[in-house]
């Protein structure tokens, strides 16, 4: 049985933005989740994707989606 993990905007932003204070923790957590991909399903709601784009744009991190 797979377990679902729902990602929120703050986690996604911290994973992408290397200046975020939680960046290292978020990247390590994401790597751990990926290593268990056979047992988990990562869910990112569409609204979280939109919020992530807005949050990163406001922080000046826009190079990743061009």
CHARMM-style PDB file with segment names, atoms N, HN, CA, C and O in Angstrom:
ATOM      1  N   UNK     1       0.836  -1.181   0.000  1.00  0.00      PROA
ATOM      2  CA  UNK     1       0.000   0.000   0.000  1.00  0.00      PROA
ATOM      3  C   UNK     1       0.881   1.245   0.000  1.00  0.00      PROA
ATOM      4  O   UNK     1       1.822   1.352   0.787  1.00  0.00      PROA
ATOM      5  N   UNK     2       0.569   2.175  -0.883  1.00  0.00      PROA
ATOM      6  HN  UNK     2      -0.195   2.087  -1.523  1.00  0.00      PROA
ATOM      7  CA  UNK     2       1.298   3.437  -0.931  1.00  0.00      PROA
ATOM      8  C   UNK     2       0.647   4.434   0.013  1.00  0.00      PROA
ATOM      9  O   UNK     2      -0.575   4.481   0.158  1.00  0.00      PROA
ATOM     10  N   UNK     3       1.488   5.221   0.644  1.00  0.00      PROA
ATOM     11  HN  UNK     3       2.480   5.183   0.526  1.00  0.00      PROA
ATOM     12  CA  UNK     3       1.023   6.310   1.489  1.00  0.00      PROA
ATOM     13  C   UNK     3       1.122   7.597   0.676  1.00  0.00      PROA
ATOM     14  O   UNK     3       2.065   7.779  -0.093  1.00  0.00      PROA
ATOM     15  N   UNK     4       0.157   8.479   0.847  1.00  0.00      PROA
ATOM     16  HN  UNK     4      -0.610   8.331   1.472  1.00  0.00      PROA
ATOM     17  CA  UNK     4       0.159   9.753   0.123  1.00  0.00      PROA
ATOM     18  C   UNK     4       0.750  10.852   0.998  1.00  0.00      PROA
ATOM     19  O   UNK     4       0.453  10.950   2.189  1.00  0.00      PROA
ATOM     20  N   UNK     5       1.577  11.659   0.390  1.00  0.00      PROA
ATOM     21  HN  UNK     5       1.818  11.579  -0.577  1.00  0.00      PROA
ATOM     22  CA  UNK     5       2.135  12.832   1.048  1.00  0.00      PROA
ATOM     23  C   UNK     5       1.749  14.031   0.200  1.00  0.00      PROA
ATOM     24  O   UNK     5       2.085  14.102  -0.982  1.00  0.00      PROA
ATOM     25  N   UNK     6       1.042  14.971   0.809  1.00  0.00      PROA
ATOM     26  HN  UNK     6       0.769  14.914   1.769  1.00  0.00      PROA
ATOM     27  CA  UNK     6       0.613  16.163   0.101  1.00  0.00      PROA
ATOM     28  C   UNK     6       1.612  17.272   0.399  1.00  0.00      PROA
ATOM     29  O   UNK     6       1.818  17.650   1.553  1.00  0.00      PROA
ATOM     30  N   UNK     7       2.222  17.781  -0.654  1.00  0.00      PROA
ATOM     31  HN  UNK     7       2.055  17.474  -1.590  1.00  0.00      PROA
ATOM     32  CA  UNK     7       3.214  18.844  -0.513  1.00  0.00      PROA
ATOM     33  C   UNK     7       2.523  20.198  -0.502  1.00  0.00      PROA
ATOM     34  O   UNK     7       1.568  20.435  -1.242  1.00  0.00      PROA
ATOM     35  N   UNK     8       3.027  21.078   0.352  1.00  0.00      PROA
ATOM     36  HN  UNK     8       3.802  20.885   0.953  1.00  0.00      PROA
ATOM     37  CA  UNK     8       2.484  22.432   0.376  1.00  0.00      PROA
ATOM     38  C   UNK     8       3.481  23.411  -0.236  1.00  0.00      PROA
ATOM     39  O   UNK     8       4.627  23.062  -0.518  1.00  0.00      PROA
ATOM     40  N   UNK     9       3.026  24.617  -0.428  1.00  0.00      PROA
ATOM     41  HN  UNK     9       2.095  24.900  -0.198  1.00  0.00      PROA
ATOM     42  CA  UNK     9       3.821  25.632  -1.101  1.00  0.00      PROA
ATOM     43  C   UNK     9       5.133  25.918  -0.380  1.00  0.00      PROA
ATOM     44  O   UNK     9       6.173  26.037  -1.028  1.00  0.00      PROA
ATOM     45  N   UNK    10       5.106  26.028   0.931  1.00  0.00      PROA
ATOM     46  HN  UNK    10       4.261  25.931   1.457  1.00  0.00      PROA
ATOM     47  CA  UNK    10       6.315  26.392   1.663  1.00  0.00      PROA
ATOM     48  C   UNK    10       7.406  25.340   1.509  1.00  0.00      PROA
ATOM     49  O   UNK    10       8.587  25.680   1.434  1.00  0.00      PROA
ATOM     50  N   UNK    11       7.024  24.068   1.461  1.00  0.00      PROA
ATOM     51  HN  UNK    11       6.065  23.792   1.522  1.00  0.00      PROA
ATOM     52  CA  UNK    11       8.011  23.003   1.264  1.00  0.00      PROA
ATOM     53  C   UNK    11       8.606  23.076  -0.146  1.00  0.00      PROA
ATOM     54  O   UNK    11       9.819  22.948  -0.318  1.00  0.00      PROA
ATOM     55  N   UNK    12       7.764  23.278  -1.135  1.00  0.00      PROA
ATOM     56  HN  UNK    12       6.779  23.382  -0.995  1.00  0.00      PROA
ATOM     57  CA  UNK    12       8.242  23.344  -2.516  1.00  0.00      PROA
ATOM     58  C   UNK    12       9.168  24.541  -2.697  1.00  0.00      PROA
ATOM     59  O   UNK    12      10.225  24.429  -3.319  1.00  0.00      PROA
ATOM     60  N   UNK    13       8.769  25.681  -2.154  1.00  0.00      PROA
ATOM     61  HN  UNK    13       7.911  25.773  -1.649  1.00  0.00      PROA
ATOM     62  CA  UNK    13       9.601  26.889  -2.258  1.00  0.00      PROA
ATOM     63  C   UNK    13      10.945  26.664  -1.573  1.00  0.00      PROA
ATOM     64  O   UNK    13      11.986  27.017  -2.127  1.00  0.00      PROA
ATOM     65  N   UNK    14      10.934  26.088  -0.392  1.00  0.00      PROA
ATOM     66  HN  UNK    14      10.088  25.801   0.058  1.00  0.00      PROA
ATOM     67  CA  UNK    14      12.181  25.831   0.333  1.00  0.00      PROA
ATOM     68  C   UNK    14      13.077  24.866  -0.433  1.00  0.00      PROA
ATOM     69  O   UNK    14      14.301  24.978  -0.368  1.00  0.00      PROA
ATOM     70  N   UNK    15      12.489  23.928  -1.151  1.00  0.00      PROA
ATOM     71  HN  UNK    15      11.495  23.837  -1.204  1.00  0.00      PROA
ATOM     72  CA  UNK    15      13.273  22.980  -1.935  1.00  0.00      PROA
ATOM     73  C   UNK    15      13.945  23.669  -3.121  1.00  0.00      PROA
ATOM     74  O   UNK    15      15.081  23.340  -3.464  1.00  0.00      PROA
ATOM     75  N   UNK    16      13.265  24.607  -3.741  1.00  0.00      PROA
ATOM     76  HN  UNK    16      12.343  24.875  -3.463  1.00  0.00      PROA
ATOM     77  CA  UNK    16      13.779  25.273  -4.944  1.00  0.00      PROA
ATOM     78  C   UNK    16      14.693  26.454  -4.620  1.00  0.00      PROA
ATOM     79  O   UNK    16      15.721  26.630  -5.273  1.00  0.00      PROA
ATOM     80  N   UNK    17      14.338  27.256  -3.634  1.00  0.00      PROA
ATOM     81  HN  UNK    17      13.502  27.113  -3.103  1.00  0.00      PROA
ATOM     82  CA  UNK    17      15.063  28.494  -3.332  1.00  0.00      PROA
ATOM     83  C   UNK    17      16.246  28.218  -2.401  1.00  0.00      PROA
ATOM     84  O   UNK    17      16.061  27.951  -1.214  1.00  0.00      PROA
ATOM     85  N   UNK    18      17.448  28.285  -2.941  1.00  0.00      PROA
ATOM     86  HN  UNK    18      17.598  28.503  -3.906  1.00  0.00      PROA
ATOM     87  CA  UNK    18      18.640  27.992  -2.141  1.00  0.00      PROA
ATOM     88  C   UNK    18      18.895  29.031  -1.052  1.00  0.00      PROA
ATOM     89  O   UNK    18      19.692  28.782  -0.148  1.00  0.00      PROA
ATOM     90  N   UNK    19      18.240  30.188  -1.117  1.00  0.00      PROA
ATOM     91  HN  UNK    19      17.592  30.391  -1.851  1.00  0.00      PROA
ATOM     92  CA  UNK    19      18.380  31.202  -0.072  1.00  0.00      PROA
ATOM     93  C   UNK    19      17.376  31.031   1.063  1.00  0.00      PROA
ATOM     94  O   UNK    19      17.455  31.737   2.068  1.00  0.00      PROA
ATOM     95  N   UNK    20      16.443  30.112   0.917  1.00  0.00      PROA
ATOM     96  HN  UNK    20      16.378  29.539   0.100  1.00  0.00      PROA
ATOM     97  CA  UNK    20      15.443  29.866   1.954  1.00  0.00      PROA
ATOM     98  C   UNK    20      16.117  29.243   3.175  1.00  0.00      PROA
ATOM     99  O   UNK    20      16.994  28.390   3.039  1.00  0.00      PROA
ATOM    100  N   UNK    21      15.707  29.670   4.362  1.00  0.00      PROA
ATOM    101  HN  UNK    21      14.995  30.363   4.473  1.00  0.00      PROA
ATOM    102  CA  UNK    21      16.349  29.178   5.583  1.00  0.00      PROA
ATOM    103  C   UNK    21      16.121  27.680   5.807  1.00  0.00      PROA
ATOM    104  O   UNK    21      16.868  27.053   6.558  1.00  0.00      PROA
ATOM    105  N   UNK    22      15.124  27.109   5.183  1.00  0.00      PROA
ATOM    106  HN  UNK    22      14.516  27.618   4.573  1.00  0.00      PROA
ATOM    107  CA  UNK    22      14.834  25.687   5.330  1.00  0.00      PROA
ATOM    108  C   UNK    22      15.259  24.870   4.110  1.00  0.00      PROA
ATOM    109  O   UNK    22      14.885  23.704   3.980  1.00  0.00      PROA
ATOM    110  N   UNK    23      16.042  25.484   3.214  1.00  0.00      PROA
ATOM    111  HN  UNK    23      16.345  26.431   3.320  1.00  0.00      PROA
ATOM    112  CA  UNK    23      16.423  24.824   1.969  1.00  0.00      PROA
ATOM    113  C   UNK    23      17.106  23.472   2.188  1.00  0.00      PROA
ATOM    114  O   UNK    23      16.690  22.476   1.596  1.00  0.00      PROA
ATOM    115  N   UNK    24      18.120  23.419   3.007  1.00  0.00      PROA
ATOM    116  HN  UNK    24      18.458  24.228   3.488  1.00  0.00      PROA
ATOM    117  CA  UNK    24      18.868  22.173   3.216  1.00  0.00      PROA
ATOM    118  C   UNK    24      17.965  21.080   3.786  1.00  0.00      PROA
ATOM    119  O   UNK    24      18.023  19.931   3.348  1.00  0.00      PROA
ATOM    120  N   UNK    25      17.141  21.437   4.752  1.00  0.00      PROA
ATOM    121  HN  UNK    25      17.094  22.371   5.107  1.00  0.00      PROA
ATOM    122  CA  UNK    25      16.225  20.451   5.339  1.00  0.00      PROA
ATOM    123  C   UNK    25      15.214  19.962   4.304  1.00  0.00      PROA
ATOM    124  O   UNK    25      14.911  18.771   4.231  1.00  0.00      PROA
ATOM    125  N   UNK    26      14.699  20.893   3.507  1.00  0.00      PROA
ATOM    126  HN  UNK    26      14.946  21.860   3.566  1.00  0.00      PROA
ATOM    127  CA  UNK    26      13.705  20.518   2.495  1.00  0.00      PROA
ATOM    128  C   UNK    26      14.315  19.601   1.437  1.00  0.00      PROA
ATOM    129  O   UNK    26      13.690  18.622   1.029  1.00  0.00      PROA
ATOM    130  N   UNK    27      15.527  19.911   0.993  1.00  0.00      PROA
ATOM    131  HN  UNK    27      16.035  20.707   1.325  1.00  0.00      PROA
ATOM    132  CA  UNK    27      16.192  19.075  -0.011  1.00  0.00      PROA
ATOM    133  C   UNK    27      16.460  17.680   0.555  1.00  0.00      PROA
ATOM    134  O   UNK    27      16.236  16.680  -0.126  1.00  0.00      PROA
ATOM    135  N   UNK    28      16.934  17.613   1.788  1.00  0.00      PROA
ATOM    136  HN  UNK    28      17.116  18.426   2.341  1.00  0.00      PROA
ATOM    137  CA  UNK    28      17.180  16.304   2.411  1.00  0.00      PROA
ATOM    138  C   UNK    28      15.891  15.505   2.560  1.00  0.00      PROA
ATOM    139  O   UNK    28      15.869  14.299   2.315  1.00  0.00      PROA
ATOM    140  N   UNK    29      14.827  16.176   2.961  1.00  0.00      PROA
ATOM    141  HN  UNK    29      14.845  17.155   3.160  1.00  0.00      PROA
ATOM    142  CA  UNK    29      13.528  15.496   3.091  1.00  0.00      PROA
ATOM    143  C   UNK    29      13.040  15.015   1.734  1.00  0.00      PROA
ATOM    144  O   UNK    29      12.539  13.897   1.616  1.00  0.00      PROA
ATOM    145  N   UNK    30      13.181  15.850   0.707  1.00  0.00      PROA
ATOM    146  HN  UNK    30      13.588  16.759   0.804  1.00  0.00      PROA
ATOM    147  CA  UNK    30      12.747  15.464  -0.631  1.00  0.00      PROA
ATOM    148  C   UNK    30      13.540  14.261  -1.140  1.00  0.00      PROA
ATOM    149  O   UNK    30      12.971  13.346  -1.736  1.00  0.00      PROA
ATOM    150  N   UNK    31      14.841  14.264  -0.906  1.00  0.00      PROA
ATOM    151  HN  UNK    31      15.302  15.007  -0.422  1.00  0.00      PROA
ATOM    152  CA  UNK    31      15.668  13.105  -1.308  1.00  0.00      PROA
ATOM    153  C   UNK    31      15.205  11.837  -0.599  1.00  0.00      PROA
ATOM    154  O   UNK    31      15.159  10.766  -1.203  1.00  0.00      PROA
ATOM    155  N   UNK    32      14.869  11.957   0.661  1.00  0.00      PROA
ATOM    156  HN  UNK    32      14.907  12.828   1.151  1.00  0.00      PROA
ATOM    157  CA  UNK    32      14.388  10.807   1.426  1.00  0.00      PROA
ATOM    158  C   UNK    32      13.056  10.306   0.850  1.00  0.00      PROA
ATOM    159  O   UNK    32      12.841   9.100   0.729  1.00  0.00      PROA
ATOM    160  N   UNK    33      12.179  11.229   0.501  1.00  0.00      PROA
ATOM    161  HN  UNK    33      12.354  12.209   0.599  1.00  0.00      PROA
ATOM    162  CA  UNK    33      10.901  10.838  -0.089  1.00  0.00      PROA
ATOM    163  C   UNK    33      11.108  10.127  -1.423  1.00  0.00      PROA
ATOM    164  O   UNK    33      10.468   9.112  -1.696  1.00  0.00      PROA
ATOM    165  N   UNK    34      11.999  10.659  -2.249  1.00  0.00      PROA
ATOM    166  HN  UNK    34      12.519  11.484  -2.028  1.00  0.00      PROA
ATOM    167  CA  UNK    34      12.270  10.053  -3.552  1.00  0.00      PROA
ATOM    168  C   UNK    34      12.857   8.656  -3.389  1.00  0.00      PROA
ATOM    169  O   UNK    34      12.555   7.759  -4.176  1.00  0.00      PROA
ATOM    170  N   UNK    35      13.685   8.471  -2.384  1.00  0.00      PROA
ATOM    171  HN  UNK    35      13.931   9.200  -1.745  1.00  0.00      PROA
ATOM    172  CA  UNK    35      14.287   7.154  -2.186  1.00  0.00      PROA
ATOM    173  C   UNK    35      13.247   6.108  -1.787  1.00  0.00      PROA
ATOM    174  O   UNK    35      13.504   4.907  -1.875  1.00  0.00      PROA
ATOM    175  N   UNK    36      12.089   6.561  -1.354  1.00  0.00      PROA
ATOM    176  HN  UNK    36      11.881   7.536  -1.283  1.00  0.00      PROA
ATOM    177  CA  UNK    36      11.008   5.646  -0.957  1.00  0.00      PROA
ATOM    178  C   UNK    36       9.827   5.697  -1.924  1.00  0.00      PROA
ATOM    179  O   UNK    36       8.692   5.407  -1.548  1.00  0.00      PROA
ATOM    180  N   UNK    37      10.108   6.068  -3.167  1.00  0.00      PROA
ATOM    181  HN  UNK    37      11.030   6.303  -3.472  1.00  0.00      PROA
ATOM    182  CA  UNK    37       9.025   6.290  -4.128  1.00  0.00      PROA
ATOM    183  C   UNK    37       8.181   5.055  -4.416  1.00  0.00      PROA
ATOM    184  O   UNK    37       7.053   5.181  -4.895  1.00  0.00      PROA
ATOM    185  N   UNK    38       8.694   3.887  -4.140  1.00  0.00      PROA
ATOM    186  HN  UNK    38       9.609   3.784  -3.752  1.00  0.00      PROA
ATOM    187  CA  UNK    38       7.888   2.689  -4.366  1.00  0.00      PROA
ATOM    188  C   UNK    38       6.809   2.525  -3.292  1.00  0.00      PROA
ATOM    189  O   UNK    38       5.850   1.774  -3.473  1.00  0.00      PROA
ATOM    190  N   UNK    39       6.976   3.240  -2.166  1.00  0.00      PROA
ATOM    191  HN  UNK    39       7.755   3.850  -2.019  1.00  0.00      PROA
ATOM    192  CA  UNK    39       6.021   3.104  -1.069  1.00  0.00      PROA
ATOM    193  C   UNK    39       5.176   4.338  -0.830  1.00  0.00      PROA
ATOM    194  O   UNK    39       4.230   4.298  -0.043  1.00  0.00      PROA
ATOM    195  N   UNK    40       5.507   5.448  -1.505  1.00  0.00      PROA
ATOM    196  HN  UNK    40       6.276   5.480  -2.144  1.00  0.00      PROA
ATOM    197  CA  UNK    40       4.740   6.670  -1.283  1.00  0.00      PROA
ATOM    198  C   UNK    40       4.314   7.301  -2.602  1.00  0.00      PROA
ATOM    199  O   UNK    40       4.899   7.050  -3.655  1.00  0.00      PROA
ATOM    200  N   UNK    41       3.295   8.111  -2.512  1.00  0.00      PROA
ATOM    201  HN  UNK    41       2.819   8.315  -1.657  1.00  0.00      PROA
ATOM    202  CA  UNK    41       2.820   8.880  -3.659  1.00  0.00      PROA
ATOM    203  C   UNK    41       2.841  10.345  -3.244  1.00  0.00      PROA
ATOM    204  O   UNK    41       2.180  10.728  -2.278  1.00  0.00      PROA
ATOM    205  N   UNK    42       3.593  11.162  -3.967  1.00  0.00      PROA
ATOM    206  HN  UNK    42       4.130  10.851  -4.751  1.00  0.00      PROA
ATOM    207  CA  UNK    42       3.680  12.584  -3.669  1.00  0.00      PROA
ATOM    208  C   UNK    42       2.592  13.307  -4.458  1.00  0.00      PROA
ATOM    209  O   UNK    42       2.490  13.165  -5.676  1.00  0.00      PROA
ATOM    210  N   UNK    43       1.789  14.077  -3.747  1.00  0.00      PROA
ATOM    211  HN  UNK    43       1.871  14.192  -2.757  1.00  0.00      PROA
ATOM    212  CA  UNK    43       0.683  14.812  -4.361  1.00  0.00      PROA
ATOM    213  C   UNK    43       0.942  16.312  -4.197  1.00  0.00      PROA
ATOM    214  O   UNK    43       1.176  16.799  -3.091  1.00  0.00      PROA
ATOM    215  N   UNK    44       0.895  17.024  -5.310  1.00  0.00      PROA
ATOM    216  HN  UNK    44       0.704  16.629  -6.209  1.00  0.00      PROA
ATOM    217  CA  UNK    44       1.016  18.478  -5.276  1.00  0.00      PROA
ATOM    218  C   UNK    44      -0.269  19.052  -5.872  1.00  0.00      PROA
ATOM    219  O   UNK    44      -0.496  18.951  -7.078  1.00  0.00      PROA
ATOM    220  N   UNK    45      -1.103  19.648  -5.035  1.00  0.00      PROA
ATOM    221  HN  UNK    45      -0.919  19.730  -4.055  1.00  0.00      PROA
ATOM    222  CA  UNK    45      -2.351  20.216  -5.540  1.00  0.00      PROA
ATOM    223  C   UNK    45      -2.086  21.341  -6.540  1.00  0.00      PROA
ATOM    224  O   UNK    45      -1.106  22.072  -6.403  1.00  0.00      PROA
ATOM    225  N   UNK    46      -2.941  21.483  -7.532  1.00  0.00      PROA
ATOM    226  HN  UNK    46      -3.738  20.889  -7.644  1.00  0.00      PROA
ATOM    227  CA  UNK    46      -2.756  22.539  -8.538  1.00  0.00      PROA
ATOM    228  C   UNK    46      -2.608  23.936  -7.922  1.00  0.00      PROA
ATOM    229  O   UNK    46      -1.817  24.743  -8.410  1.00  0.00      PROA
ATOM    230  N   UNK    47      -3.349  24.222  -6.873  1.00  0.00      PROA
ATOM    231  HN  UNK    47      -3.992  23.567  -6.476  1.00  0.00      PROA
ATOM    232  CA  UNK    47      -3.241  25.532  -6.237  1.00  0.00      PROA
ATOM    233  C   UNK    47      -1.843  25.745  -5.653  1.00  0.00      PROA
ATOM    234  O   UNK    47      -1.332  26.865  -5.674  1.00  0.00      PROA
ATOM    235  N   UNK    48      -1.226  24.691  -5.137  1.00  0.00      PROA
ATOM    236  HN  UNK    48      -1.641  23.782  -5.121  1.00  0.00      PROA
ATOM    237  CA  UNK    48       0.132  24.802  -4.590  1.00  0.00      PROA
ATOM    238  C   UNK    48       1.138  25.134  -5.694  1.00  0.00      PROA
ATOM    239  O   UNK    48       2.105  25.856  -5.453  1.00  0.00      PROA
ATOM    240  N   UNK    49       0.918  24.620  -6.885  1.00  0.00      PROA
ATOM    241  HN  UNK    49       0.132  24.034  -7.081  1.00  0.00      PROA
ATOM    242  CA  UNK    49       1.809  24.950  -8.008  1.00  0.00      PROA
ATOM    243  C   UNK    49       1.702  26.439  -8.336  1.00  0.00      PROA
ATOM    244  O   UNK    49       2.716  27.113  -8.517  1.00  0.00      PROA
ATOM    245  N   UNK    50       0.488  26.943  -8.412  1.00  0.00      PROA
ATOM    246  HN  UNK    50      -0.336  26.395  -8.265  1.00  0.00      PROA
ATOM    247  CA  UNK    50       0.268  28.365  -8.674  1.00  0.00      PROA
ATOM    248  C   UNK    50       0.900  29.221  -7.567  1.00  0.00      PROA
ATOM    249  O   UNK    50       1.608  30.187  -7.851  1.00  0.00      PROA
ATOM    250  N   UNK    51       0.639  28.857  -6.306  1.00  0.00      PROA
ATOM    251  HN  UNK    51       0.064  28.073  -6.075  1.00  0.00      PROA
ATOM    252  CA  UNK    51       1.197  29.610  -5.179  1.00  0.00      PROA
ATOM    253  C   UNK    51       2.720  29.583  -5.198  1.00  0.00      PROA
ATOM    254  O   UNK    51       3.362  30.577  -4.860  1.00  0.00      PROA
ATOM    255  N   UNK    52       3.302  28.455  -5.591  1.00  0.00      PROA
ATOM    256  HN  UNK    52       2.781  27.647  -5.866  1.00  0.00      PROA
ATOM    257  CA  UNK    52       4.759  28.340  -5.659  1.00  0.00      PROA
ATOM    258  C   UNK    52       5.334  29.301  -6.693  1.00  0.00      PROA
ATOM    259  O   UNK    52       6.324  29.983  -6.427  1.00  0.00      PROA
ATOM    260  N   UNK    53       4.722  29.356  -7.859  1.00  0.00      PROA
ATOM    261  HN  UNK    53       3.918  28.802  -8.075  1.00  0.00      PROA
ATOM    262  CA  UNK    53       5.180  30.274  -8.904  1.00  0.00      PROA
ATOM    263  C   UNK    53       5.107  31.715  -8.411  1.00  0.00      PROA
ATOM    264  O   UNK    53       6.049  32.483  -8.608  1.00  0.00      PROA
ATOM    265  N   UNK    54       4.007  32.086  -7.775  1.00  0.00      PROA
ATOM    266  HN  UNK    54       3.242  31.462  -7.615  1.00  0.00      PROA
ATOM    267  CA  UNK    54       3.847  33.449  -7.257  1.00  0.00      PROA
ATOM    268  C   UNK    54       4.876  33.735  -6.166  1.00  0.00      PROA
ATOM    269  O   UNK    54       5.515  34.787  -6.179  1.00  0.00      PROA
ATOM    270  N   UNK    55       5.040  32.808  -5.221  1.00  0.00      PROA
ATOM    271  HN  UNK    55       4.520  31.954  -5.210  1.00  0.00      PROA
ATOM    272  CA  UNK    55       5.981  33.013  -4.110  1.00  0.00      PROA
ATOM    273  C   UNK    55       7.410  33.151  -4.611  1.00  0.00      PROA
ATOM    274  O   UNK    55       8.147  34.024  -4.155  1.00  0.00      PROA
ATOM    275  N   UNK    56       7.804  32.296  -5.546  1.00  0.00      PROA
ATOM    276  HN  UNK    56       7.205  31.587  -5.917  1.00  0.00      PROA
ATOM    277  CA  UNK    56       9.169  32.366  -6.070  1.00  0.00      PROA
ATOM    278  C   UNK    56       9.391  33.637  -6.878  1.00  0.00      PROA
ATOM    279  O   UNK    56      10.468  34.231  -6.821  1.00  0.00      PROA
ATOM    280  N   UNK    57       8.383  34.054  -7.625  1.00  0.00      PROA
ATOM    281  HN  UNK    57       7.508  33.572  -7.672  1.00  0.00      PROA
ATOM    282  CA  UNK    57       8.485  35.297  -8.392  1.00  0.00      PROA
ATOM    283  C   UNK    57       8.653  36.488  -7.453  1.00  0.00      PROA
ATOM    284  O   UNK    57       9.464  37.377  -7.715  1.00  0.00      PROA
ATOM    285  N   UNK    58       7.891  36.508  -6.363  1.00  0.00      PROA
ATOM    286  HN  UNK    58       7.232  35.786  -6.151  1.00  0.00      PROA
ATOM    287  CA  UNK    58       8.001  37.602  -5.390  1.00  0.00      PROA
ATOM    288  C   UNK    58       9.361  37.614  -4.703  1.00  0.00      PROA
ATOM    289  O   UNK    58       9.864  38.671  -4.323  1.00  0.00      PROA
ATOM    290  N   UNK    59       9.954  36.428  -4.545  1.00  0.00      PROA
ATOM    291  HN  UNK    59       9.545  35.569  -4.854  1.00  0.00      PROA
ATOM    292  CA  UNK    59      11.276  36.333  -3.925  1.00  0.00      PROA
ATOM    293  C   UNK    59      12.392  36.601  -4.930  1.00  0.00      PROA
ATOM    294  O   UNK    59      13.564  36.664  -4.559  1.00  0.00      PROA
ATOM    295  N   UNK    60      12.029  36.758  -6.201  1.00  0.00      PROA
ATOM    296  HN  UNK    60      11.077  36.707  -6.503  1.00  0.00      PROA
ATOM    297  CA  UNK    60      13.028  37.020  -7.228  1.00  0.00      PROA
ATOM    298  C   UNK    60      13.659  35.772  -7.809  1.00  0.00      PROA
ATOM    299  O   UNK    60      14.660  35.851  -8.520  1.00  0.00      PROA
ATOM    300  N   UNK    61      13.081  34.627  -7.512  1.00  0.00      PROA
ATOM    301  HN  UNK    61      12.268  34.563  -6.934  1.00  0.00      PROA
ATOM    302  CA  UNK    61      13.597  33.359  -8.043  1.00  0.00      PROA
ATOM    303  C   UNK    61      12.685  32.956  -9.188  1.00  0.00      PROA
ATOM    304  O   UNK    61      11.692  32.259  -8.980  1.00  0.00      PROA
ATOM    305  N   UNK    62      13.017  33.394 -10.399  1.00  0.00      PROA
ATOM    306  HN  UNK    62      13.824  33.960 -10.568  1.00  0.00      PROA
ATOM    307  CA  UNK    62      12.145  33.097 -11.541  1.00  0.00      PROA
ATOM    308  C   UNK    62      12.866  32.365 -12.645  1.00  0.00      PROA
ATOM    309  O   UNK    62      12.240  31.998 -13.640  1.00  0.00      PROA
ATOM    310  N   UNK    63      14.170  32.136 -12.509  1.00  0.00      PROA
ATOM    311  HN  UNK    63      14.679  32.435 -11.702  1.00  0.00      PROA
ATOM    312  CA  UNK    63      14.954  31.515 -13.568  1.00  0.00      PROA
ATOM    313  C   UNK    63      14.579  30.053 -13.804  1.00  0.00      PROA
ATOM    314  O   UNK    63      14.828  29.533 -14.892  1.00  0.00      PROA
ATOM    315  N   UNK    64      14.000  29.390 -12.836  1.00  0.00      PROA
ATOM    316  HN  UNK    64      13.798  29.813 -11.953  1.00  0.00      PROA
ATOM    317  CA  UNK    64      13.722  27.963 -12.952  1.00  0.00      PROA
ATOM    318  C   UNK    64      12.511  27.648 -13.824  1.00  0.00      PROA
ATOM    319  O   UNK    64      12.366  26.504 -14.256  1.00  0.00      PROA
ATOM    320  N   UNK    65      11.625  28.626 -14.103  1.00  0.00      PROA
ATOM    321  HN  UNK    65      11.743  29.555 -13.752  1.00  0.00      PROA
ATOM    322  CA  UNK    65      10.461  28.296 -14.930  1.00  0.00      PROA
ATOM    323  C   UNK    65      10.434  29.046 -16.246  1.00  0.00      PROA
ATOM    324  O   UNK    65       9.385  29.131 -16.884  1.00  0.00      PROA
ATOM    325  N   UNK    66      11.542  29.581 -16.660  1.00  0.00      PROA
ATOM    326  HN  UNK    66      12.395  29.512 -16.142  1.00  0.00      PROA
ATOM    327  CA  UNK    66      11.599  30.246 -17.973  1.00  0.00      PROA
ATOM    328  C   UNK    66      11.917  29.273 -19.052  1.00  0.00      PROA
ATOM    329  OT1 UNK    66      12.005  29.654 -20.220  1.00  0.00      PROA
TER     330      UNK     66
END
